[in-house]
Each structure stands twice: as C-alpha cells, then as structure tokens.
C-alpha cells in the first residue's frame, strides 16, 4: 500500500530464510510453523529527489485452509537512501 504515491512496485519475491527468493505466486512456497521468511521488493521511484515515502505491505496467505491477511510496516532503513543528483540529507 503506497498512500503518497511516488513509488510503483516492479517485482516481488519471497522465500524461507536460507533459500533464494522466487516468485510470490508459486504454490510450492510454504513455511512450516515457526519458520521465518525474507520478502524482496523492487520499486520504481517517480519523483526526482524523494523524501520519505511510506510503504505498508498487505500479506495474504493461507493457513489451515483459511485465507488470512497481515499488515506489515515498511522498513525504516529506506529513509535517507542516496539518489544520484540529489542533495544528501
């Protein structure tokens, strides 16, 4: 979810920790109880010198045959990323 615009998702992938990320919609992608996963996203930036652009992730998954939704905040480490041709903060 991108409330201020400025970004468009380009690619996404995930995998259990220790594995290489693959497409998000592969049915074989499963996690066992208590396992962890890494999510990888690539965004296209639409503003020349972006300020903080909030990102929230809506994760839809299936557990015990039921579809569930989890909201996750974006990484705070994205703030202050350098962009070529932009003044550093």
KELUMDREN-376000 format. One line per field, with one value per residue: x negated, y, z negated of N, C-alpha, C in turn; residue number from 1. Coordinates in nm, 3 decimals. Example, Ala and Ser with C-alpha at 12.3 -4.5 7.8 and 13.67 -1.06 7.14 Angstrom:
2
n_px: c(-1.319|-1.285) $
n_py: c(-0.569|-0.225) $
n_pz: c(-0.780|-0.708) $
ca_px: c(-1.230|-1.367) $
ca_py: c(-0.450|-0.106) $
ca_pz: c(-0.780|-0.714) $
c_px: c(-1.320|-1.290) $
c_py: c(-0.330|0.003) $
c_pz: c(-0.780|-0.787) $
i: c(1|2) $
END
This chain:
89
n_px: c(-0.086|-0.068|-0.044|-0.112|-0.177|-0.430|-0.587|-0.608|-0.539|-0.763|-0.884|-0.844|-0.928|-0.969|-1.100|-1.169|-1.387|-1.730|-1.699|-1.692|-1.513|-1.201|-0.937|-0.633|-0.391|-0.411|-0.288|-0.427|-0.572|-0.602|-0.578|-0.691|-0.551|-0.656|-0.870|-1.076|-1.074|-1.211|-1.127|-1.137|-1.132|-1.108|-1.100|-0.981|-1.081|-0.910|-0.958|-1.193|-1.387|-1.326|-1.152|-1.076|-0.876|-0.601|-0.548|-0.342|-0.286|-0.057|-0.005|0.112|0.211|0.239|0.365|0.420|0.621|0.764|0.791|0.586|0.500|0.232|0.099|-0.195|-0.448|-0.661|-1.019|-1.215|-1.471|-1.482|-1.464|-1.645|-1.800|-2.053|-2.026|-2.124|-2.236|-2.087|-2.065|-2.240|-2.102) $
n_py: c(-0.116|0.212|0.506|0.776|0.779|0.812|0.586|0.276|-0.064|-0.301|-0.558|-0.859|-1.099|-1.397|-1.612|-1.889|-1.827|-1.856|-1.963|-1.901|-1.619|-1.651|-1.641|-1.490|-1.622|-1.900|-2.218|-2.409|-2.270|-2.269|-2.232|-2.377|-2.423|-2.169|-2.093|-1.855|-1.590|-1.415|-1.119|-0.969|-0.670|-0.460|-0.126|0.128|0.458|0.761|1.029|1.297|1.364|1.194|1.230|1.095|0.819|0.658|0.307|0.029|-0.312|-0.552|-0.866|-1.159|-1.479|-1.839|-2.042|-2.339|-2.395|-2.158|-1.826|-1.558|-1.226|-1.008|-0.710|-0.534|-0.311|-0.098|-0.101|0.094|0.154|0.249|0.519|0.807|0.699|0.727|0.918|0.954|1.269|1.413|1.626|1.536|1.432) $
n_pz: c(0.000|0.094|-0.017|0.049|0.312|0.565|0.578|0.756|0.744|0.881|0.892|0.696|0.448|0.250|-0.008|-0.226|-0.506|-0.431|-0.181|0.176|0.302|0.474|0.726|0.604|0.628|0.641|0.589|0.435|0.250|-0.076|-0.433|-0.733|-1.062|-1.282|-1.123|-0.941|-0.695|-0.410|-0.240|0.074|0.250|0.533|0.630|0.852|0.862|0.875|0.840|0.853|0.643|0.388|0.079|-0.244|-0.171|-0.258|-0.302|-0.319|-0.372|-0.257|-0.336|-0.209|-0.294|-0.329|-0.583|-0.743|-0.557|-0.544|-0.422|-0.512|-0.625|-0.673|-0.795|-0.734|-0.833|-0.635|-0.586|-0.805|-0.732|-0.477|-0.469|-0.389|-0.183|0.063|0.366|0.698|0.806|0.626|0.338|0.041|-0.272) $
ca_px: c(0.000|-0.154|0.052|-0.151|-0.224|-0.575|-0.651|-0.530|-0.607|-0.809|-0.898|-0.835|-0.964|-0.990|-1.147|-1.208|-1.524|-1.830|-1.672|-1.687|-1.375|-1.140|-0.809|-0.543|-0.269|-0.443|-0.217|-0.518|-0.629|-0.534|-0.657|-0.648|-0.522|-0.773|-0.974|-1.087|-1.091|-1.256|-1.048|-1.217|-1.050|-1.175|-1.006|-1.018|-1.061|-0.855|-0.994|-1.337|-1.460|-1.218|-1.159|-1.019|-0.755|-0.560|-0.509|-0.290|-0.265|0.057|-0.045|0.223|0.157|0.336|0.327|0.524|0.728|0.831|0.711|0.566|0.433|0.146|0.042|-0.332|-0.506|-0.783|-1.146|-1.260|-1.605|-1.472|-1.476|-1.780|-1.876|-2.107|-1.982|-2.218|-2.192|-2.006|-2.145|-2.233|-2.036) $
ca_py: c(0.000|0.328|0.613|0.905|0.765|0.829|0.457|0.170|-0.193|-0.358|-0.703|-0.906|-1.240|-1.436|-1.749|-1.915|-1.784|-1.952|-2.003|-1.790|-1.577|-1.688|-1.574|-1.494|-1.700|-2.041|-2.294|-2.486|-2.183|-2.288|-2.218|-2.461|-2.346|-2.110|-2.057|-1.715|-1.569|-1.285|-1.066|-0.877|-0.586|-0.355|-0.020|0.236|0.586|0.854|1.167|1.313|1.353|1.158|1.234|0.970|0.772|0.543|0.182|-0.074|-0.434|-0.637|-1.003|-1.254|-1.616|-1.941|-2.121|-2.437|-2.385|-2.028|-1.712|-1.459|-1.104|-0.949|-0.582|-0.516|-0.180|-0.100|-0.090|0.231|0.174|0.311|0.664|0.857|0.633|0.826|0.917|1.028|1.402|1.475|1.665|1.440|1.492) $
ca_pz: c(0.000|0.115|-0.036|0.106|0.449|0.575|0.600|0.818|0.730|1.008|0.871|0.559|0.432|0.111|-0.030|-0.365|-0.534|-0.387|-0.042|0.272|0.327|0.601|0.749|0.489|0.652|0.663|0.486|0.351|0.147|-0.204|-0.555|-0.843|-1.183|-1.347|-1.027|-0.901|-0.551|-0.360|-0.129|0.155|0.336|0.610|0.663|0.943|0.795|0.973|0.808|0.876|0.516|0.296|-0.067|-0.295|-0.105|-0.339|-0.237|-0.408|-0.295|-0.291|-0.307|-0.209|-0.300|-0.366|-0.700|-0.777|-0.460|-0.550|-0.376|-0.617|-0.581|-0.774|-0.753|-0.780|-0.802|-0.555|-0.658|-0.830|-0.677|-0.346|-0.484|-0.370|-0.077|0.156|0.505|0.783|0.845|0.520|0.223|-0.070|-0.389) $
c_px: c(-0.091|-0.069|0.015|-0.189|-0.376|-0.650|-0.553|-0.605|-0.641|-0.819|-0.878|-0.870|-0.976|-1.041|-1.174|-1.353|-1.621|-1.811|-1.673|-1.542|-1.328|-1.009|-0.713|-0.427|-0.295|-0.377|-0.308|-0.584|-0.547|-0.632|-0.603|-0.623|-0.651|-0.884|-0.969|-1.107|-1.144|-1.166|-1.133|-1.123|-1.140|-1.069|-1.066|-0.983|-1.021|-0.886|-1.145|-1.418|-1.359|-1.253|-1.106|-0.887|-0.709|-0.514|-0.456|-0.257|-0.143|0.021|0.077|0.165|0.268|0.280|0.444|0.645|0.804|0.736|0.706|0.488|0.355|0.091|-0.095|-0.381|-0.630|-0.906|-1.184|-1.399|-1.601|-1.489|-1.622|-1.862|-1.929|-2.051|-2.078|-2.158|-2.107|-2.097|-2.131|-2.172|-2.122) $
c_py: c(0.123|0.455|0.747|0.896|0.778|0.701|0.364|0.040|-0.251|-0.510|-0.734|-1.054|-1.269|-1.579|-1.767|-1.870|-1.895|-2.000|-1.880|-1.751|-1.619|-1.614|-1.593|-1.590|-1.848|-2.123|-2.372|-2.402|-2.198|-2.265|-2.315|-2.371|-2.297|-2.068|-1.907|-1.707|-1.430|-1.246|-0.963|-0.803|-0.488|-0.255|0.074|0.366|0.688|1.000|1.180|1.294|1.322|1.186|1.102|0.938|0.647|0.425|0.089|-0.194|-0.509|-0.777|-1.093|-1.394|-1.711|-2.021|-2.210|-2.421|-2.254|-1.919|-1.609|-1.341|-1.048|-0.818|-0.566|-0.378|-0.198|-0.078|0.056|0.258|0.237|0.461|0.704|0.783|0.738|0.807|1.004|1.162|1.473|1.515|1.563|1.511|1.483) $
c_pz: c(0.000|0.105|0.027|0.252|0.452|0.602|0.672|0.796|0.867|0.997|0.724|0.558|0.284|0.106|-0.179|-0.385|-0.496|-0.244|0.047|0.296|0.465|0.618|0.631|0.506|0.681|0.553|0.391|0.243|0.020|-0.318|-0.659|-0.965|-1.248|-1.254|-0.996|-0.751|-0.525|-0.244|-0.058|0.250|0.409|0.651|0.767|0.871|0.899|0.944|0.812|0.748|0.406|0.151|-0.117|-0.225|-0.180|-0.254|-0.346|-0.321|-0.348|-0.243|-0.318|-0.204|-0.340|-0.483|-0.736|-0.686|-0.461|-0.501|-0.487|-0.559|-0.698|-0.718|-0.817|-0.741|-0.716|-0.642|-0.681|-0.772|-0.538|-0.354|-0.464|-0.266|0.020|0.297|0.585|0.821|0.741|0.404|0.111|-0.191|-0.512) $
i: c(1|2|3|4|5|6|7|8|9|10|11|12|13|14|15|16|17|18|19|20|21|22|23|24|25|26|27|28|29|30|31|32|33|34|35|36|37|38|39|40|41|42|43|44|45|46|47|48|49|50|51|52|53|54|55|56|57|58|59|60|61|62|63|64|65|66|67|68|69|70|71|72|73|74|75|76|77|78|79|80|81|82|83|84|85|86|87|88|89) $
END
